[in-house]
Amino acid sequence: MGTPTRLVLLFGGRSAEHDVSCVSARHVAAAADKDRFEVVALGITREGHWRLAVLADPLPDRLDADGLPVAPAEIFAEPDTVVFPLIHGPMGEDGTIQGLLEVADVPYVGSGVLASAVCMDKAMAKLVCAQHGLPQCRYRTASADDPPEEVAEQAVAELGLPLFVKPANMGSSVGVSRATAVSETVEALEAARHYDHTLIIEEAVTGQEIEVSVLGNRDPEASVPGEIVPGAEFYDYADKYLANGATLLVPAPIPETAAQQAQRLAISAYRALRCEGMARVDFLYEPEGRGMLLSEVNTIPGFTPISMFPKLWQASGLPYPQLIEALVDLAVERCEHRRRHRRTDR
């Protein structure tokens, strides 16, 4: 055995998804092969302070972003280091952390600055995907500064009811509401603008929620699709992480032609958005209507016990520990490729 790779799990963060990140980091730490990896837990508190977290044995249910204060440059400068960002949402999944890691010239898991930023901003991602001809549900955007009553009336007239309202830059269904009347749409807009300046209003699609995991750099591969059957009215934050009422069906009970379509579209969206390393691609499936409709692409999907990304790869023949190894290998491959193509001379 050679020298173990120093795998830095970067977790916590200042977004509303802090708690989800702490759970994801715990489970990656538990699954990482201890013969290949020396796992280091680097937490960011809700206030933005960097902490070297303690990895207790046995591990708790979640890691806490506390411990000794540390300068991230000291951690990143250690040899044979690969960073695994597990910070969901803004200031982690949106290209900010990725930019820091690029400047530090350290290999890291997942997409680079551009793909991370575009995928985090769902309004921009929708524009890119539309330009590539990818099928999506009907939607419109609004600014948090727009009069909510006017936006609500126009959205209902254009898209009908019910509607879904969400902040453009957020994940884990934080700030997402379902509205069945103009008045509820106004309330949903008021709730969403607490999280972002750009808001998205989408038509409600009656169909199945399908997810596909994608893995790879220049030659990505798609997992078998899975289906989420919400335990609530829709797959909201509580249903995902608190009530555990949702049912995950792997593989998804859909025709083989539909499964192949989902895999093909997932890779097309992945490439269109210039993703690398990994992503989870979400769809809404209308069996008797428009077929697969692209919903969104998540560049740092959850790694909790109920998260679809690792579950789908396990069902596709890649167990959790080997998935982590594959992600680290892809991070190193991409970093080496960028170093070869980065000119410092003139």
Summary of the structure (lengths in Angstrom):
residues: 346
radius of gyration: 20.0
end to end distance: 41.2
largest distance: 64.8
contacts: 1212
relative contact order: 0.14
helix: 35%
strand: 24%
